[in-house]
Amino acid sequence: SYTKTEVIERSRIPVKLDSNGNLLVPPTESNASSVLGAMFDEEDLYHDLRQDLYIFKGKATSEGDLVNTITPMIQSSVNGLGFEKFKMSTLATGLDILMASRQVDPHVKWLNSLVWDGIPRIDLFWSNYVGVEDSEYIRAVGKNFWISIAARGLNPGIKFDSMVVLEGHEGIRKSTLVQAIGGEYTFTPSTNKLMEDL
């Protein structure tokens, strides 16, 4: 958390002093955006593109709830910056301006953070982890499968004209494998109520 002086310095907004020595900050939308950006670093306030939600201090929140939370932080002279002339609507637009520059896809961020340790794994995935008999074809399937998943994560909707078909008796954990690979992004008929109703 930053002090009022630090927020003003970080925001680089134009300020003046009135006859009593109080700071005057023009209550514009761009100044609201600058003040909010100065108050909260990007890891504390950003737009999660994957969920299309605003993230504030690690928690997902709606735009309306976030504006209700930040307004007293800006307006209150007791517990905030004391910029009373900033209207809630101005702060809401300022927040939108800021969030347009703080769009983060956590999945892409995570993928970009990965560093390969030099141990080849994807070619042998189906043989080593699923028990499929090893062959040149199975190695190509493994490699293409993981490359396509990474590509889709980095560029949603990218064209990929292959599909892996899992065959086997009921109970050998095919759906479990899909869920282990896809995590929270998994869609399988067994986990989707709509598909059960069809």
Secondary structure by P-SEA (a helix, b strand, c coil): cccaaaaaaaaccbbbbcccccccccccaaaaaaaaaaacccccbbbcccccccccccccccaaaaaaaacccccccccccccccccaaaaaaaaaaaaaaccccaaaaaaaaccccccccccccccccccccccaaaaaaaaaaaaaaaaaaacccccccbbbbbbccccccaaaaaaaaacccccccccccccccc
